[in-house]
C-alpha cells in the first residue's frame, strides 16, 4: 500500500541538551535525521517524504540529504513553533501539490530511526481500509492516576497502550482534523488526538519496543545498542 510520509523536523533539541537540533546528532556515525529518512527512502511503498524544517536549517538539511543519497524528499515547508504547526504545514504542502484526499499519509517522528518496515506496511493497509491507524506498544508497567501526590486509581494495564509513530490517515481526514484544531485553538499531543476530536475511530497497530524516540542522552545510548544488535543480526 503506497503512502506519503510527513516528518516534523523543526525541533530545538532542548531535552537532549544538544545545543542544536537533536536530529543533527550522530548515531553510529550518521545523523539521526538521515537514518530515519533512509528507512522511508528505501521503502518501495513510500511515494514521497515531506519534511518540515526551520528556515535557518533548510540549507544544512538539504546538503545532508544530497550527500546521503536520499531521493524521495519532495518538499520542505517551514516548520512552526509547535509540532502541530509543522505537521499542518506538511499537510498543506501535500494537498497543495495535488495530493489526493483518499491517499494514505503518515506522520512520523524524525527522531525515531528504528521503526520497522513491517509496522509501516500494516499501518498503511489499516489506514487505507479504515481511515486512521497508529503505532503503539502495550504498557509493561502498572500506571497510576495521581492528583496532588496521591494515588487516585490504578487503570487496568491490559487496556493501556504507549503510543508511538508513525500515525497513518487518509489525507482528507488528517487535513480536516488539523484545520479544525487550528480554528478551535486546540493543541494536541499527537495527530490521532486531533482525529479523535472529530469523533472518528482510530485503530491500533502493535509496534515494537525498539521504536525508541531519541529524546535524551540515555536514548542515544540505547540507540547505539540497537544499532550494534542490528549489525550483528545482518552479519
Secondary structure in CASP SS format (residue, H / E / C, confidence):
PFRMAT SS
TARGET T0000
AUTHOR 0000-0000-0000
METHOD secondary structure of the structure
MODEL  1
X C 1.00
X C 1.00
X E 1.00
X E 1.00
X E 1.00
X E 1.00
X E 1.00
X E 1.00
X C 1.00
X C 1.00
X C 1.00
X C 1.00
X C 1.00
X C 1.00
X C 1.00
X C 1.00
X C 1.00
X C 1.00
X C 1.00
X C 1.00
X C 1.00
X H 1.00
X H 1.00
X H 1.00
X C 1.00
X E 1.00
X E 1.00
X C 1.00
X C 1.00
X E 1.00
X E 1.00
X H 1.00
X H 1.00
X H 1.00
X H 1.00
X H 1.00
X H 1.00
X H 1.00
X H 1.00
X H 1.00
X H 1.00
X C 1.00
X C 1.00
X C 1.00
X C 1.00
X E 1.00
X E 1.00
X E 1.00
X E 1.00
X E 1.00
X E 1.00
X E 1.00
X E 1.00
X C 1.00
X H 1.00
X H 1.00
X H 1.00
X H 1.00
X H 1.00
X H 1.00
X H 1.00
X H 1.00
X H 1.00
X H 1.00
X H 1.00
X H 1.00
X H 1.00
X H 1.00
X C 1.00
X C 1.00
X C 1.00
X C 1.00
X E 1.00
X E 1.00
X E 1.00
X C 1.00
X C 1.00
X E 1.00
X C 1.00
X C 1.00
X C 1.00
X C 1.00
X H 1.00
X H 1.00
X H 1.00
X H 1.00
X H 1.00
X H 1.00
X H 1.00
X H 1.00
X H 1.00
X H 1.00
X H 1.00
X H 1.00
X H 1.00
X H 1.00
X C 1.00
X C 1.00
X C 1.00
X C 1.00
X C 1.00
X C 1.00
X C 1.00
X E 1.00
X E 1.00
X E 1.00
X E 1.00
X C 1.00
X C 1.00
X C 1.00
X C 1.00
X C 1.00
X C 1.00
X C 1.00
X C 1.00
X C 1.00
X H 1.00
X H 1.00
X H 1.00
X H 1.00
X H 1.00
X H 1.00
X H 1.00
X H 1.00
X H 1.00
X H 1.00
X H 1.00
X H 1.00
X H 1.00
X H 1.00
X C 1.00
X E 1.00
X E 1.00
X E 1.00
X E 1.00
X E 1.00
X E 1.00
X E 1.00
X C 1.00
X C 1.00
X C 1.00
X C 1.00
X C 1.00
X C 1.00
X E 1.00
X E 1.00
X E 1.00
X C 1.00
X C 1.00
X E 1.00
X E 1.00
X E 1.00
X E 1.00
X C 1.00
X C 1.00
X C 1.00
X H 1.00
X H 1.00
X H 1.00
X C 1.00
X E 1.00
X E 1.00
X E 1.00
X E 1.00
X E 1.00
X E 1.00
X E 1.00
X E 1.00
X E 1.00
X E 1.00
X H 1.00
X H 1.00
X H 1.00
X H 1.00
X H 1.00
X H 1.00
X H 1.00
X H 1.00
X H 1.00
X H 1.00
X H 1.00
X H 1.00
X H 1.00
X H 1.00
X C 1.00
X C 1.00
X C 1.00
X C 1.00
X C 1.00
X C 1.00
X H 1.00
X H 1.00
X H 1.00
X H 1.00
X H 1.00
X H 1.00
X H 1.00
X C 1.00
X C 1.00
X C 1.00
X C 1.00
X C 1.00
X E 1.00
X E 1.00
X E 1.00
X E 1.00
X C 1.00
X C 1.00
X C 1.00
X C 1.00
X C 1.00
X C 1.00
X C 1.00
X C 1.00
X C 1.00
X C 1.00
X H 1.00
X H 1.00
X H 1.00
X H 1.00
X H 1.00
X H 1.00
X H 1.00
X H 1.00
X H 1.00
X H 1.00
X H 1.00
X H 1.00
X H 1.00
X H 1.00
X H 1.00
X H 1.00
X H 1.00
X C 1.00
X C 1.00
END
